[in-house]
Amino acid sequence: MSYTQRIGWETLRTFDSATLSGSKQALGTPLAHSSYILKMVNNSNVLVTVSVDGVNDVDVCPASSFWLYDEGKVGLSSAIPTVPQGTQIFITGTAGTGNIYLVSKYIIEN
């Protein structure tokens, strides 16, 4: 691990589940940086499915739960796998109550 690396946090993305329509909807903006830790917290009362291409579902997040992709568990370096910069996370579900959040951490090279 290089001591010239730091961790950065992207701005929290928030989605009001009351606006879920049954169609794929963007969960905030695309990733501004390659993400080595990506977490979605479903603080709503409805199940949502997750897509990274706006077409195919790749994961599910039940009501009152979360998922965490920790690509950094192999150790922090510029060679760790990441979710690419520009990736847009989409969610699908029916209208509910509560918010859905997306948290992203990235590596800053000094």
Buried (B, 14 or more C-beta within 10 A) or exposed (E): EEEEEEEEEBEEBEBEBEEBEEEBBBBBEEBEBBBBBBBBBBBBEBBBBBBBEEEEBEBBBEBEBBBEBEBBEEEBEEEBEBBEEEBBBBBBBEEBEBBBBBBBBBBEEE
